[in-house]
Amino acid sequence: MNKWKIAFFLLIILIVGSIIGFFYWISSPSDSSDVQIETPNVSGNILTVNATKEDFEGIANTFMKKAMEGKPLPVNLTIEDQVILSSELTIFSTVLPVKLYFEPFVEENGNIRLEQSSVEIGQLQLPPETVLKVLNDSIQLPEWMIVRPEDEEVLIQLASIPMSSGVRVRAKELNLEEDIITLEIIIPSE
């Protein structure tokens, strides 16, 4: 065999190996499955705040941007009748727009659980669990945003968002269809 045939076969093996490695990577279990979820016990004076979708969207994006400490914000949160996380993934030098659609639920402890309802990745058809795993592994999100690919959900731990003076936040109601968002601001008593 001449050197061009050998180089060609090595290139084919490299490409096939890269594709197999990529699919192994996206199908392997995520490291986030071991994350322990702790909600700090908060008490104090409670201030109830009603917000609109636009207000809540602005607040959420501001806190995500602040948590990234000057790094570019890898995701953008939009609130319509669902919560939409938008980002971009680069696969084999191709940038694909990603939109993840979630139904929000308020948990007893005031955290927000986002259950994935659909996903858009350019023209690709990928399972939601795989998309969340790739998102979790490729984008560094704030510590208070926990991605659970196996459950197809994202948990937003509101009480874990660092705020000044020990102030904490918890959700009370999220009704996006009627534009009713109620939050409780807990100001510690001295």
N, C-alpha and C positions, 0 to 999 in steps of 0.2 A: 504494500500500500504506500501511496505517496503521502507526503506531509499534509496536503490539503484535505485528503480524506480523513486522516487521523484528527486534524483540527476540527473538521465538520462534525465528526462523531462525538468529540469531546464537548463541542458547543451544544449539541443536541442533549447529551447527558446532563450538562450543566442546567439547561433550560428546564428539562423534565424534573431534575432534582429540586430546582427552585420552586416549581409549581407544587410538587409533592410536599416540600417543606412548608410552603405558605398554607396549604390546606391542613396540614398537621397542626400548624400553629393556631389557626382559627378554630380548630375543632378540639384542641386540648382544653382541659378545665382551667378556668380563670383563677388567679391568685386571690381574688376578692371574696371567694367563698368562705375564707377563714376570718373575715372581718367580724369583730365583736361589736354589736351595736349597743352603745350606752347613751342613755338620755340623762343628762344631769338633773338632779332634783332641784327644782327652782321654786322659790316662794318669795312673796313680797307683795307689793301693791300692783294691782293689775289694771292696765289701761286697755280698753277694747277699741280697736281701730277697724273701720270699714274702708275697704279699698276697691277700686275698679280694676279691671283686667289690665288696663294701661299702667296704672300705678304699680300694681304687683309685678308686672313685667319689667318696669324700670328699676324697681327695688332689687329684684332677683338678678338682673344683669349687672347692676352696680356692685352687689356683694360678690358675684362670681369674678368680676373684673378685679376687685380689691383683693380677693383671695389668690389671684394669679400673680400678685406682687410685681406688676410691671411687664410681665410676659404677655404676648398676644393672647387674646381670649379665644380658645379653640372651639367654643360652642356659643351659640346665641339662642336664648330662650324667647319664644314668642307665645303669647296666650291668645287664643281665639276661643272656639268651643272646646278645644283640647289644648294641652300643653305641647308645644312643638320645640324640639331641640334640633337645631340646624348646625351642621359642621361640614367639613370636607375630609375625605380620605384619599390618600395617594397610594395607588396600587399599580405597580409596574410603570412608574412615571406618568400615570394618568390620574388626574384629579377628578374625583367623583363627588358631586354634591349629595349630602346625606340629610334626610329629614326623618326624624323619629317622632311619631305621634303617641301621646300618652293620655290616659284618663286619670285625673288626680283624685286621690282619696285621703281624707284626714284620718290619722290614726288616733287612738285614745290619748297617747302621750303628746299630741300636738305636732308630730312630724307629718310630712307629706309623702305619701307613697304614690309614685307614678307608674301605672301599669301600661305597658306598651300595647297599643291597639293596631298600629300599622307602621310600615317603614317604606321609604322611597330612597333608592340609591341609583341615581341615573336610570339606566335601562336594566340593571342587574336584578335578579330575583334571588335574594338570600334570606335564609330563616332569621327571624328577629333575634333569636338567641345568639346567633353568630355575629350579627351586626353589633349587638351590645358588647359582646366579648372583644371584638376588634376595637370598638370605641373605648372600652375600659383599658385595653392594653396599649393603645397608641396615643391616647390623650390623657394628660395629667389633669384630673379634675380636683376641685377643692376637697379637703378631707371630709367635709360634711355632706358631700354628694356620694352616695354609695351605689355603685352599679352592680346589680345582681342578674347576670346574663341567664342563669339557669331558671330564674323565676320571671324573666322578661319584665324587669321593673327597675326603677331607680328610686332610692330612698333619700329624701332631703331632710336631714336632721336639723331642724330650725334652732333647737336649743343649743346646738353645738357651734353655731356661727359665732365667731368671736366678735363681741361688741364692747364698747367702752363702758366702764362703771358697773360691769357685771349684769347689764341688762340682757334679758333673754326674750325670745319670741316663740310663740307656738300658734299653730293654726287652729281655728275653731270651726270654720265653715269655708268650703270652696264649691260654689255653685256657679260654674262658668256660663251655663246657658242663660241664667238670669243676672249675670254680672254681680254676684254677691260673694265677696271675699272678706271674711272676718278673721282678724288676727288679734292675739292678746300679747301685749308688751308687758313683761314682768320686771318691775323695778325693785331691786332688793331693798328691804327695809333694814335700817341700821340698828 
